[in-house]
Amino acid sequence: MILRLDEIFVSGGSAQVLRQTVLDMLLTLPGMVGAWIGRPDDHGRMRAENWAGVDFGSLLASDGYAVSINQKATSNGPVGRAWRSNDIQIVNDWAADEAVTPWRAMGAELGWRAAAAVPLRNQNKHNSVLALYAATPSYFSSPLLQAVITQMASSLGLAIAEREKNAALSRVQLLYQALFKGSEALMSARTEAGALRGICRRLVQSGLFVAASIGQPDKLGFLRYDLATAGVGSKPASALVQHVDAVGPALLLGVRAWRTRRLVLTNDYTNDPTLLPWRHYFKDDNWQASAA
């Protein structure tokens, strides 16, 4: 198993593919019934990125399996403790451990009898957690097994970080190429509207974005994305209207960017409470992240 994992760590493929391949391999071990890898969102709730096991997809997407890293009842399980301690955490008896009370019933239905969680590190820092579940009590109690899991998690964390770094560099290169082509569109366009539409199209064609829109405040001070738009979600973009002097926590990213004259972004649009009034627009087109 270790040799196979080492081969996977040095092979090609994206971070997403790497995580899924490792989880699928772990589920081939006798007694293992589930595994997932996740990281906290901007509000401290763990979000699964990959998973393996029967019914795990629907479970992790439900509100019933809320796991957080903050000091609350949903942060005292192995995942929350692993995040805060930056060390492996074990549950030897799922049926009796008080720390897993919020999830005991659903875990029992899925056959969980023991659990382990370990941070995935990159140069002594961690940004995600690997959670494992077994059908036998005290499955992870062996110090040797814990050491193997910890070492595997360390190697996996480094491999994921390297792939994410390479992916980020590729995105930057694609963005520069799109912007260069966008400047060509500006020079060749006959009208301002045509130039702006060309820029939006270039950004979408780069493959980095599913949609791009350009807007400005109207005479009454309402920010509207009506100058140009391209990609999936033209209708939602046109529906994003708010006064630039609006008061309250619910503010469009464009309004915040207009006020601060700085880049504003969110990596979890559908779960950001400050964007709640517009959430349904983005769920319809499966938008997850946005910047203005």
Residue frames as qw, qx, qy, qz and C-alpha x, y, z in Angstrom:
[[0.000, 0.885, 0.466, 0.000, 0.00, 0.00, 0.00],
 [0.307, -0.797, 0.092, 0.511, 2.78, 2.46, 0.95],
 [0.398, -0.161, 0.591, 0.682, 4.65, 1.80, -2.30],
 [0.216, 0.593, 0.678, 0.376, 1.48, 2.34, -4.31],
 [0.123, -0.930, -0.286, 0.197, 0.82, 5.62, -2.50],
 [0.389, -0.585, 0.303, 0.644, 4.37, 6.81, -3.15],
 [0.352, 0.177, 0.674, 0.624, 3.86, 6.15, -6.85],
 [0.060, 0.805, 0.567, 0.164, 0.63, 8.15, -6.80],
 [0.288, -0.844, -0.103, 0.441, 2.25, 11.09, -4.99],
 [0.291, -0.485, 0.448, 0.693, 4.89, 11.52, -7.71],
 [0.375, 0.393, 0.738, 0.399, 2.55, 10.88, -10.64],
 [0.011, -0.149, -0.233, -0.961, 0.84, 13.56, -12.68],
 [0.256, -0.604, -0.726, -0.205, -2.72, 14.80, -12.41],
 [0.171, -0.666, 0.006, -0.726, -4.53, 17.53, -10.54],
 [0.111, -0.242, 0.699, -0.663, -4.88, 17.91, -6.77],
 [0.732, 0.002, 0.134, -0.668, -8.51, 16.86, -7.14],
 [0.855, 0.226, -0.438, -0.163, -7.55, 13.63, -8.91],
 [0.347, 0.354, -0.748, 0.441, -4.78, 12.94, -6.39],
 [0.379, -0.208, 0.544, -0.719, -7.09, 13.32, -3.39],
 [0.845, 0.075, 0.010, -0.530, -9.74, 11.06, -4.91],
 [0.736, 0.331, -0.590, 0.010, -7.24, 8.39, -5.93],
 [0.141, 0.310, -0.765, 0.546, -5.78, 8.22, -2.42],
 [0.556, -0.100, 0.415, -0.713, -9.21, 8.04, -0.77],
 [0.875, 0.184, -0.227, -0.387, -10.36, 5.28, -3.11],
 [0.587, 0.336, -0.705, 0.212, -7.20, 3.32, -2.33],
 [0.129, -0.276, 0.684, -0.663, -7.66, 3.73, 1.43],
 [0.736, -0.014, 0.186, -0.651, -11.18, 2.34, 1.13],
 [0.796, 0.236, -0.535, -0.153, -9.73, -0.93, -0.21],
 [0.109, 0.348, -0.803, 0.472, -8.18, -1.64, 3.21],
 [0.469, -0.363, -0.803, -0.058, -10.11, -4.26, 5.23],
 [0.333, -0.548, -0.594, 0.485, -12.41, -2.61, 7.77],
 [0.067, -0.226, 0.032, 0.971, -12.37, 0.88, 6.26],
 [0.225, 0.614, 0.756, -0.008, -15.87, 2.22, 5.52],
 [0.189, 0.932, 0.281, 0.129, -15.38, 5.90, 4.74],
 [0.546, -0.297, 0.042, 0.782, -12.91, 8.73, 4.21],
 [0.276, 0.890, 0.292, 0.214, -12.94, 12.36, 3.18],
 [0.499, -0.086, -0.045, 0.861, -10.65, 15.36, 2.80],
 [0.012, 0.878, 0.411, 0.244, -11.86, 18.87, 3.51],
 [0.376, 0.064, -0.216, 0.899, -10.84, 22.34, 4.53],
 [0.025, -0.640, -0.552, 0.533, -12.65, 25.14, 6.38],
 [0.262, 0.723, 0.399, 0.500, -14.53, 27.83, 4.50],
 [0.155, 0.494, -0.152, 0.842, -14.37, 31.52, 5.38],
 [0.551, -0.547, 0.034, -0.630, -16.81, 30.92, 8.25],
 [0.245, -0.464, 0.781, -0.340, -14.99, 28.05, 9.92],
 [0.871, 0.078, 0.343, -0.344, -17.14, 25.20, 8.63],
 [0.365, -0.306, 0.804, 0.356, -15.34, 22.23, 7.12],
 [0.701, 0.511, -0.051, -0.495, -16.20, 21.65, 3.47],
 [0.787, -0.071, 0.584, 0.185, -15.49, 18.28, 1.89],
 [0.227, 0.653, -0.470, -0.549, -13.42, 18.40, -1.29],
 [0.556, 0.224, -0.752, -0.275, -13.27, 14.66, -1.96],
 [0.626, -0.270, 0.556, -0.476, -14.78, 11.60, -0.32],
 [0.475, 0.158, -0.829, -0.252, -15.12, 7.83, -0.62],
 [0.088, 0.078, 0.885, -0.450, -17.59, 5.45, 0.97],
 [0.081, -0.502, -0.815, -0.278, -21.25, 4.49, 0.76],
 [0.167, -0.854, -0.481, -0.107, -23.62, 7.49, 1.04],
 [0.502, -0.387, -0.138, 0.761, -20.75, 9.84, 1.90],
 [0.170, 0.265, 0.328, 0.891, -21.57, 12.37, -0.79],
 [0.343, -0.657, -0.453, -0.495, -25.12, 12.99, 0.42],
 [0.636, -0.592, -0.383, 0.314, -24.01, 12.91, 4.07],
 [0.485, -0.228, -0.028, 0.844, -21.28, 15.51, 3.71],
 [0.024, 0.340, 0.359, 0.869, -23.57, 17.78, 1.70],
 [0.419, -0.673, -0.570, -0.218, -26.26, 17.72, 4.40],
 [0.163, -0.723, 0.237, -0.629, -26.62, 20.17, 7.27],
 [0.870, -0.457, -0.056, -0.174, -26.84, 17.23, 9.67],
 [0.878, -0.112, -0.042, 0.463, -23.10, 16.57, 9.42],
 [0.119, 0.942, -0.106, 0.294, -21.84, 20.04, 10.23],
 [0.810, -0.265, -0.122, 0.508, -18.20, 20.09, 11.31],
 [0.100, 0.966, -0.052, 0.232, -16.49, 23.31, 12.33],
 [0.667, 0.213, -0.395, 0.595, -13.05, 24.33, 13.55],
 [0.158, -0.600, 0.195, -0.759, -14.33, 26.91, 16.02],
 [0.038, 0.068, -0.838, 0.541, -14.88, 26.31, 19.72],
 [0.658, -0.037, 0.060, -0.750, -18.39, 24.86, 19.62],
 [0.794, -0.086, 0.546, -0.253, -20.09, 21.47, 19.91],
 [0.865, 0.488, 0.113, -0.035, -19.50, 20.67, 16.25],
 [0.372, 0.789, -0.461, 0.163, -15.75, 21.27, 16.58],
 [0.492, -0.577, 0.605, -0.244, -14.93, 18.75, 19.31],
 [0.974, 0.160, 0.147, -0.058, -14.89, 15.69, 17.07],
 [0.785, -0.196, 0.313, 0.498, -11.67, 14.27, 15.62],
 [0.499, 0.598, 0.285, 0.559, -11.68, 16.62, 12.60],
 [0.125, -0.944, -0.041, -0.303, -12.01, 19.83, 14.62],
 [0.679, -0.679, 0.227, 0.163, -9.43, 18.69, 17.16],
 [0.791, 0.088, 0.309, 0.521, -7.00, 17.65, 14.42],
 [0.323, 0.783, 0.172, 0.503, -7.28, 21.09, 12.84],
 [0.300, -0.921, 0.088, -0.231, -6.64, 22.96, 16.09],
 [0.742, -0.563, 0.331, 0.153, -3.89, 20.68, 17.40],
 [0.442, 0.717, -0.502, -0.196, -2.16, 20.10, 14.05],
 [0.107, -0.344, 0.927, -0.106, -1.85, 16.47, 15.12],
 [0.434, -0.129, -0.824, -0.341, -3.62, 13.15, 14.60],
 [0.470, -0.171, 0.451, -0.739, -6.79, 12.59, 16.65],
 [0.279, -0.010, -0.948, -0.154, -8.39, 9.20, 17.36],
 [0.676, -0.184, 0.208, -0.682, -11.86, 7.99, 18.37],
 [0.030, 0.224, -0.974, 0.009, -11.60, 4.37, 19.52],
 [0.070, 0.384, 0.908, -0.149, -15.26, 3.83, 20.37],
 [0.112, -0.258, -0.352, -0.893, -17.74, 5.80, 18.28],
 [0.482, -0.532, -0.638, -0.279, -20.65, 4.47, 20.33],
 [0.594, -0.616, -0.412, 0.313, -19.31, 5.81, 23.64],
 [0.441, -0.031, -0.039, 0.896, -17.05, 8.81, 22.96],
 [0.028, 0.779, 0.464, -0.422, -18.87, 11.98, 24.08],
 [0.129, -0.493, 0.291, 0.810, -16.91, 14.12, 21.60],
 [0.049, -0.025, -0.748, -0.662, -18.85, 12.64, 18.66],
 [0.230, 0.421, 0.736, -0.478, -22.31, 13.05, 20.21],
 [0.385, 0.545, -0.008, -0.745, -23.56, 15.42, 17.44],
 [0.524, 0.431, -0.570, -0.463, -22.85, 12.78, 14.78],
 [0.328, -0.239, 0.895, -0.187, -23.17, 9.51, 16.73],
 [0.691, 0.323, 0.531, -0.368, -26.50, 8.35, 15.30],
 [0.665, 0.684, -0.140, -0.267, -25.70, 8.98, 11.64],
 [0.125, 0.626, -0.770, -0.023, -22.25, 7.48, 12.04],
 [0.491, -0.107, 0.828, -0.248, -23.71, 4.34, 13.59],
 [0.751, 0.487, 0.283, -0.345, -26.08, 3.95, 10.64],
 [0.569, 0.727, -0.368, -0.112, -23.10, 4.02, 8.29],
 [0.961, -0.028, -0.216, 0.172, -21.17, 1.46, 10.31],
 [0.237, 0.700, -0.428, 0.520, -18.67, 3.78, 11.97],
 [0.824, -0.490, -0.271, 0.090, -17.08, 2.23, 15.05],
 [0.596, -0.495, 0.063, 0.629, -13.79, 4.11, 15.11],
 [0.398, 0.892, 0.135, 0.169, -12.40, 7.26, 13.50],
 [0.609, -0.345, 0.089, 0.709, -9.17, 9.11, 12.90],
 [0.315, 0.931, 0.152, 0.101, -8.41, 12.59, 11.59],
 [0.664, -0.322, 0.152, 0.658, -5.04, 14.00, 10.63],
 [0.188, 0.881, -0.032, -0.434, -4.02, 17.39, 9.20],
 [0.792, 0.415, 0.213, 0.393, -2.47, 17.51, 5.75],
 [0.369, -0.783, 0.085, 0.494, 0.66, 19.59, 6.18],
 [0.642, 0.637, 0.062, 0.422, 2.80, 21.68, 3.90],
 [0.383, 0.433, -0.343, 0.740, 6.01, 22.94, 5.53],
 [0.214, -0.173, -0.713, 0.644, 4.57, 22.53, 9.07],
 [0.373, 0.154, 0.145, -0.903, 1.38, 24.37, 8.11],
 [0.202, 0.278, 0.935, 0.088, -1.93, 22.73, 7.35],
 [0.317, 0.144, -0.111, -0.931, -4.90, 23.79, 5.28],
 [0.751, -0.044, -0.388, -0.532, -6.97, 20.60, 5.13],
 [0.483, -0.325, 0.729, -0.361, -7.79, 17.47, 7.12],
 [0.501, 0.099, -0.803, -0.308, -8.04, 13.80, 6.21],
 [0.613, -0.221, 0.470, -0.595, -10.80, 11.92, 8.09],
 [0.391, 0.157, -0.887, -0.188, -11.00, 8.12, 8.22],
 [0.700, -0.207, 0.292, -0.618, -13.75, 5.82, 9.51],
 [0.250, 0.231, -0.939, -0.057, -13.59, 2.09, 10.31],
 [0.733, -0.276, -0.382, -0.490, -16.09, -0.66, 11.12],
 [0.779, -0.198, -0.527, 0.275, -14.07, -2.01, 14.07],
 [0.413, -0.908, 0.015, -0.070, -13.65, -0.32, 17.49],
 [0.540, -0.691, 0.383, 0.290, -10.04, 0.70, 18.30],
 [0.826, 0.493, 0.178, 0.207, -9.12, 0.24, 14.63],
 [0.404, 0.780, -0.173, 0.445, -6.67, 3.16, 14.78],
 [0.622, -0.776, 0.087, -0.059, -5.36, 2.56, 18.33],
 [0.888, -0.048, 0.067, 0.452, -2.00, 1.11, 17.29],
 [0.216, -0.829, 0.169, 0.488, 0.83, 3.68, 17.66],
 [0.420, -0.157, 0.666, 0.596, 2.50, 2.16, 14.60],
 [0.278, 0.604, 0.677, 0.315, -0.63, 2.64, 12.47],
 [0.061, -0.945, -0.223, 0.231, -0.98, 6.20, 13.74],
 [0.344, -0.609, 0.397, 0.594, 2.63, 6.90, 12.75],
 [0.386, 0.161, 0.735, 0.534, 2.02, 5.47, 9.26],
 [0.151, 0.809, 0.559, 0.102, -1.14, 7.56, 8.82],
 [0.195, -0.893, -0.006, 0.405, 0.67, 10.69, 9.98],
 [0.372, -0.383, 0.559, 0.634, 3.57, 10.13, 7.58],
 [0.326, 0.419, 0.742, 0.409, 1.20, 9.38, 4.72],
 [0.039, 0.908, 0.406, -0.093, -0.76, 12.56, 5.46],
 [0.284, -0.744, 0.224, 0.562, 2.46, 14.58, 5.47],
 [0.345, -0.092, 0.696, 0.623, 3.46, 13.24, 2.05],
 [0.203, 0.636, 0.708, 0.231, -0.05, 13.76, 0.72],
 [0.085, -0.905, -0.226, 0.351, -0.13, 17.33, 1.98],
 [0.271, -0.558, 0.429, 0.657, 3.11, 18.15, 0.18],
 [0.299, 0.166, 0.789, 0.510, 1.93, 16.50, -3.04],
 [0.117, 0.796, 0.594, 0.015, -1.38, 18.40, -2.96],
 [0.161, -0.852, -0.008, 0.499, 0.37, 21.71, -2.27],
 [0.317, -0.312, 0.592, 0.672, 2.73, 21.18, -5.23],
 [0.223, 0.425, 0.777, 0.409, -0.16, 20.47, -7.58],
 [0.011, -0.883, -0.442, 0.157, -2.16, 23.45, -6.33],
 [0.256, -0.694, 0.219, 0.637, 0.89, 25.69, -6.78],
 [0.278, -0.046, 0.708, 0.647, 1.35, 24.49, -10.37],
 [0.133, 0.651, 0.723, 0.191, -2.36, 24.96, -11.07],
 [0.109, -0.880, -0.222, 0.405, -2.23, 28.51, -9.69],
 [0.259, -0.486, 0.442, 0.708, 0.75, 29.36, -11.92],
 [0.234, 0.260, 0.791, 0.501, -1.12, 27.97, -14.93],
 [0.043, 0.815, 0.575, -0.063, -4.14, 30.12, -14.09],
 [0.182, -0.781, 0.060, 0.594, -1.96, 33.21, -13.86],
 [0.263, -0.203, 0.646, 0.687, -0.44, 32.48, -17.27],
 [0.151, 0.513, 0.785, 0.313, -3.88, 31.96, -18.80],
 [0.059, -0.867, -0.385, 0.312, -5.11, 35.19, -17.24],
 [0.208, -0.605, 0.301, 0.707, -2.20, 37.16, -18.70],
 [0.216, 0.082, 0.771, 0.593, -2.89, 35.64, -22.10],
 [0.064, 0.705, 0.703, 0.070, -6.58, 36.53, -21.82],
 [0.125, -0.849, -0.153, 0.491, -5.76, 40.10, -20.79],
 [0.248, -0.365, 0.514, 0.735, -3.31, 40.45, -23.68],
 [0.129, 0.348, 0.798, 0.474, -5.97, 39.28, -26.11],
 [0.050, -0.806, -0.549, 0.216, -8.39, 41.61, -24.37],
 [0.162, -0.669, 0.123, 0.715, -6.12, 44.55, -25.11],
 [0.161, -0.011, 0.717, 0.678, -6.18, 43.51, -28.77],
 [0.029, 0.627, 0.767, 0.131, -9.98, 43.52, -28.59],
 [0.122, -0.793, -0.258, 0.538, -9.90, 47.06, -27.19],
 [0.147, -0.482, 0.393, 0.769, -7.76, 48.32, -30.05],
 [0.058, 0.083, 0.810, 0.578, -9.70, 46.56, -32.80],
 [0.084, 0.614, 0.761, -0.194, -13.22, 47.30, -31.55],
 [0.139, 0.491, 0.362, 0.780, -15.18, 50.02, -33.32],
 [0.398, -0.702, -0.127, -0.577, -17.20, 51.02, -30.26],
 [0.170, -0.474, 0.663, -0.554, -16.69, 51.08, -26.50],
 [0.823, -0.095, 0.297, -0.474, -19.52, 48.59, -26.01],
 [0.897, 0.353, -0.262, -0.052, -17.94, 46.24, -28.53],
 [0.322, 0.564, -0.645, 0.402, -14.58, 46.50, -26.77],
 [0.437, -0.361, 0.594, -0.571, -16.09, 45.65, -23.37],
 [0.930, 0.088, 0.110, -0.340, -18.00, 42.70, -24.79],
 [0.731, 0.498, -0.454, 0.112, -14.79, 41.48, -26.39],
 [0.008, 0.525, -0.700, 0.485, -12.95, 41.60, -23.07],
 [0.705, -0.177, 0.455, -0.514, -15.69, 39.59, -21.33],
 [0.933, 0.290, -0.101, -0.187, -15.66, 37.00, -24.10],
 [0.500, 0.569, -0.601, 0.257, -11.86, 36.68, -23.94],
 [0.278, -0.443, 0.673, -0.523, -11.97, 36.10, -20.19],
 [0.849, 0.005, 0.335, -0.408, -14.57, 33.35, -20.55],
 [0.844, 0.470, -0.251, -0.065, -12.79, 31.77, -23.51],
 [0.114, 0.651, -0.697, 0.276, -9.63, 31.49, -21.41],
 [0.724, -0.148, -0.673, -0.032, -11.34, 28.73, -19.42],
 [0.231, 0.102, -0.611, 0.750, -10.60, 30.47, -16.11],
 [0.292, 0.169, 0.414, -0.845, -14.10, 31.86, -15.66],
 [0.224, 0.420, 0.870, 0.128, -17.60, 30.67, -16.47],
 [0.107, 0.874, 0.438, 0.183, -18.90, 34.23, -16.68],
 [0.398, -0.160, -0.074, 0.901, -17.62, 37.80, -16.82],
 [0.049, 0.853, 0.491, 0.172, -19.54, 41.07, -16.54],
 [0.335, 0.053, -0.098, 0.936, -18.69, 44.78, -16.54],
 [0.150, -0.809, -0.544, -0.162, -20.82, 47.43, -14.91],
 [0.245, 0.161, -0.228, 0.928, -20.84, 50.88, -13.34],
 [0.047, 0.509, 0.613, -0.603, -23.12, 53.03, -11.18],
 [0.197, 0.649, 0.555, 0.482, -25.95, 54.73, -13.05],
 [0.038, 0.560, -0.004, 0.828, -27.00, 58.37, -12.53],
 [0.635, -0.625, -0.088, -0.446, -28.89, 57.42, -9.37],
 [0.195, -0.636, 0.688, -0.289, -25.92, 55.58, -7.88],
 [0.909, -0.058, 0.341, -0.231, -27.09, 52.01, -8.52],
 [0.133, -0.488, 0.801, 0.321, -24.36, 49.64, -9.61],
 [0.852, 0.338, 0.231, -0.325, -25.54, 47.62, -12.61],
 [0.451, -0.288, 0.732, 0.421, -23.68, 45.02, -14.65],
 [0.601, 0.645, 0.434, -0.183, -25.19, 46.16, -17.91],
 [0.124, 0.786, -0.403, -0.452, -22.20, 47.35, -19.93],
 [0.562, 0.410, -0.680, -0.232, -21.08, 43.91, -21.08],
 [0.698, -0.295, 0.584, -0.292, -21.45, 40.27, -20.10],
 [0.611, 0.376, -0.645, -0.264, -20.44, 36.85, -21.41],
 [0.175, 0.192, -0.937, 0.235, -20.64, 33.24, -20.34],
 [0.413, -0.430, -0.799, -0.072, -23.02, 31.26, -18.16],
 [0.305, -0.579, -0.551, 0.517, -25.23, 33.47, -16.03],
 [0.139, 0.300, 0.226, 0.916, -26.00, 36.55, -18.10],
 [0.404, -0.658, -0.438, -0.459, -29.41, 36.86, -16.48],
 [0.653, -0.593, -0.343, 0.323, -28.10, 36.62, -12.88],
 [0.475, -0.064, -0.010, 0.878, -25.46, 39.24, -13.66],
 [0.057, -0.442, -0.307, -0.841, -28.08, 41.67, -14.91],
 [0.556, -0.662, -0.444, -0.234, -30.10, 41.09, -11.74],
 [0.633, -0.334, -0.321, 0.620, -27.23, 42.12, -9.45],
 [0.072, 0.698, 0.132, 0.700, -28.21, 45.70, -8.68],
 [0.543, -0.632, -0.415, 0.366, -27.41, 47.66, -5.52],
 [0.044, 0.977, -0.019, 0.206, -26.81, 51.28, -4.57],
 [0.628, 0.380, -0.424, 0.532, -23.16, 52.07, -3.98],
 [0.099, -0.437, 0.451, -0.772, -24.08, 53.74, -0.67],
 [0.766, -0.341, -0.444, -0.315, -26.19, 50.82, 0.57],
 [0.248, -0.557, 0.600, -0.518, -25.99, 50.15, 4.31],
 [0.904, -0.187, 0.205, -0.324, -25.82, 46.76, 5.98],
 [0.531, -0.420, 0.713, 0.183, -23.80, 43.55, 5.90],
 [0.696, 0.370, 0.599, 0.143, -25.36, 42.32, 2.62],
 [0.158, 0.819, -0.232, -0.501, -23.28, 44.09, -0.01],
 [0.872, 0.485, 0.036, 0.052, -22.43, 43.00, -3.53],
 [0.754, -0.221, 0.183, 0.591, -18.75, 42.37, -4.22],
 [0.401, 0.541, 0.286, 0.682, -18.91, 45.05, -6.90],
 [0.255, -0.908, -0.146, -0.299, -20.22, 47.61, -4.42],
 [0.719, -0.628, 0.100, 0.282, -17.43, 46.77, -1.98],
 [0.687, 0.079, 0.279, 0.666, -14.82, 47.00, -4.74],
 [0.181, 0.766, 0.269, 0.555, -16.25, 50.35, -5.91],
 [0.425, -0.896, -0.055, -0.119, -16.05, 51.78, -2.41],
 [0.717, -0.580, 0.248, 0.297, -12.62, 50.47, -1.48],
 [0.440, 0.801, -0.367, -0.175, -11.02, 50.71, -4.96],
 [0.191, -0.480, 0.856, -0.019, -9.57, 47.28, -4.24],
 [0.501, 0.049, -0.810, -0.301, -10.03, 43.69, -5.36],
 [0.573, -0.191, 0.519, -0.605, -12.79, 41.95, -3.39],
 [0.520, 0.161, -0.778, -0.315, -13.42, 38.22, -3.65],
 [0.717, -0.253, 0.468, -0.450, -15.16, 35.22, -2.12],
 [0.180, 0.312, -0.911, -0.201, -14.22, 31.58, -2.54],
 [0.014, -0.282, -0.950, 0.136, -17.53, 30.23, -1.25],
 [0.204, -0.156, -0.192, -0.947, -20.24, 32.43, -2.73],
 [0.564, -0.357, -0.586, -0.460, -23.22, 30.18, -2.00],
 [0.651, -0.464, -0.550, 0.241, -22.39, 29.91, 1.71],
 [0.280, 0.098, -0.220, 0.929, -21.34, 33.51, 2.39],
 [0.068, -0.664, -0.683, 0.296, -24.02, 35.06, 4.67],
 [0.035, -0.575, -0.004, 0.818, -23.21, 38.58, 3.43],
 [0.179, 0.198, -0.612, -0.744, -24.30, 37.51, -0.07],
 [0.278, 0.256, 0.889, -0.260, -27.50, 35.75, 1.01],
 [0.464, 0.580, 0.245, -0.624, -29.92, 37.97, -1.01],
 [0.507, 0.611, -0.421, -0.438, -28.30, 36.84, -4.27],
 [0.408, -0.328, 0.852, -0.001, -27.49, 33.23, -3.38],
 [0.728, 0.346, 0.563, -0.183, -30.22, 31.66, -5.53],
 [0.522, 0.791, -0.201, -0.249, -28.82, 33.28, -8.68],
 [0.093, 0.663, -0.742, -0.042, -25.48, 31.59, -8.17],
 [0.562, -0.086, 0.803, -0.178, -26.86, 28.22, -7.18],
 [0.748, 0.541, 0.238, -0.302, -28.80, 28.10, -10.45],
 [0.623, 0.722, -0.300, 0.011, -25.57, 28.40, -12.47],
 [0.930, -0.224, -0.099, 0.275, -23.35, 26.60, -9.93],
 [0.280, 0.758, -0.294, 0.510, -21.10, 29.60, -9.33],
 [0.790, -0.402, -0.361, 0.290, -18.79, 28.94, -6.37],
 [0.497, -0.431, -0.045, 0.752, -16.27, 31.79, -6.33],
 [0.295, 0.854, 0.315, 0.289, -16.36, 35.37, -7.53],
 [0.487, -0.327, -0.051, 0.808, -14.22, 38.50, -7.63],
 [0.215, 0.902, 0.326, 0.188, -14.79, 42.17, -8.37]]
